[in-house]
Amino acid sequence: AAIRAAWLAIAHAVAQNGRPTALLGPLAPFHFEGMPPSRWVLRMHFLLLDCRDEVRRQRSEARPPWRARDIEEQLAWASWLRGHIDDNIDTNSTSVDETAASVAAWIRTRLRL
């Protein structure tokens, strides 16, 4: 909660200078509900970078052991996100550069840059 509050404070400070802010991280709308700093933010938009469960499983299993996560938990979280985040980018077969370009285009559209 403290880190999310700090992110909101930074977004607010940047907005006071007339600039929009994009926060990138594993967050969902409920992470900000009821947080006092959220009153400083006019709008929040959420984007899901998503892939099929088989691809997510392959990617997770290919990670080094120190980055290991409970794959079933990740699949459940992905399913929840799919049901609650409307905007998404399919990353099944796109390169990192293609995905980054798609994210940038989405941000420009949402923030009217």
C-alpha positions as CSV (number, residue, x, y, z in Angstrom):
1,A,0.0,0.0,0.0
2,A,2.8,2.4,0.8
3,I,4.4,1.9,-2.6
4,R,1.1,2.4,-4.4
5,A,0.5,5.6,-2.4
6,A,4.0,6.8,-3.3
7,W,3.3,6.1,-7.0
8,L,0.0,8.1,-6.8
9,A,1.9,11.0,-5.1
10,I,4.4,11.0,-7.9
11,A,1.7,10.9,-10.6
12,H,-0.1,13.8,-8.8
13,A,3.1,15.9,-8.7
14,V,3.8,15.3,-12.4
15,A,0.2,16.1,-13.2
16,Q,0.5,19.4,-11.4
17,N,3.2,20.3,-13.9
18,G,0.8,19.6,-16.8
19,R,2.2,16.2,-17.7
20,P,0.4,12.8,-17.7
21,T,1.9,9.8,-16.0
22,A,1.9,6.2,-16.9
23,L,2.6,3.7,-14.1
24,L,3.6,0.2,-15.3
25,G,3.3,-2.7,-12.9
26,P,1.2,-5.7,-11.8
27,L,-1.7,-3.7,-10.5
28,A,-5.5,-3.8,-10.8
29,P,-8.1,-1.1,-10.0
30,F,-8.9,-2.6,-6.6
31,H,-5.3,-1.9,-5.5
32,F,-6.1,1.8,-5.4
33,E,-9.7,1.8,-4.0
34,G,-10.0,3.7,-0.8
35,M,-6.5,5.0,-0.8
36,P,-6.5,8.6,0.2
37,P,-3.9,9.7,-2.4
38,S,-6.2,8.4,-5.2
39,R,-8.3,11.5,-4.7
40,W,-5.5,13.4,-6.4
41,V,-5.8,11.5,-9.7
42,L,-8.5,12.5,-12.1
43,R,-8.6,9.3,-14.2
44,M,-7.0,5.9,-14.1
45,H,-6.8,3.6,-17.1
46,F,-5.7,0.0,-16.9
47,L,-4.2,-2.1,-19.7
48,L,-3.7,-5.9,-19.6
49,L,-0.7,-7.4,-21.4
50,D,-2.0,-10.9,-21.9
51,C,-1.2,-14.2,-23.4
52,R,-2.8,-17.7,-23.6
53,D,-2.4,-19.8,-20.5
54,E,-0.2,-22.3,-22.3
55,V,2.1,-19.4,-23.3
56,R,2.1,-18.0,-19.8
57,R,3.0,-21.5,-18.4
58,Q,5.9,-21.9,-20.9
59,R,7.2,-18.4,-20.1
60,S,7.0,-19.1,-16.4
61,E,8.7,-22.4,-16.6
62,A,11.5,-20.9,-18.7
63,R,12.4,-18.4,-16.1
64,P,15.5,-18.9,-13.9
65,P,14.7,-20.6,-10.5
66,W,15.2,-17.4,-8.5
67,R,12.2,-15.9,-10.5
68,A,10.0,-18.9,-9.9
69,R,6.4,-18.3,-9.1
70,D,3.4,-20.5,-8.5
71,I,2.2,-21.0,-12.0
72,E,-1.4,-22.0,-11.0
73,E,-1.6,-18.8,-9.0
74,Q,-0.4,-16.8,-12.0
75,L,-3.0,-18.5,-14.2
76,A,-5.8,-17.6,-11.7
77,W,-4.6,-14.0,-11.5
78,A,-4.6,-13.8,-15.3
79,S,-8.1,-15.1,-15.5
80,W,-9.3,-12.6,-12.9
81,L,-7.6,-9.8,-14.9
82,R,-9.2,-10.9,-18.1
83,G,-12.6,-10.6,-16.4
84,H,-11.9,-7.1,-14.9
85,I,-9.6,-5.2,-17.3
86,D,-11.3,-4.3,-20.6
87,D,-8.3,-3.0,-22.6
88,N,-5.7,-5.6,-23.4
89,I,-2.8,-6.3,-25.7
90,D,-2.2,-9.9,-26.9
91,T,1.5,-10.8,-26.4
92,N,1.3,-14.4,-27.5
93,S,3.6,-13.9,-30.5
94,T,4.7,-10.3,-30.5
95,S,8.2,-9.1,-29.8
96,V,9.1,-6.9,-26.9
97,D,9.5,-4.0,-29.3
98,E,6.1,-4.6,-30.9
99,T,4.5,-4.9,-27.5
100,A,6.2,-1.7,-26.3
101,A,4.9,0.1,-29.4
102,S,1.4,-1.1,-28.8
103,V,1.6,0.0,-25.1
104,A,2.8,3.5,-26.2
105,A,0.0,3.7,-28.8
106,W,-2.6,2.8,-26.2
107,I,-1.2,5.4,-23.8
108,R,-1.3,8.1,-26.5
109,T,-4.9,7.2,-27.2
110,R,-6.0,7.2,-23.6
111,L,-4.1,10.4,-22.6
112,R,-4.8,12.1,-25.9
113,L,-1.1,12.9,-26.5
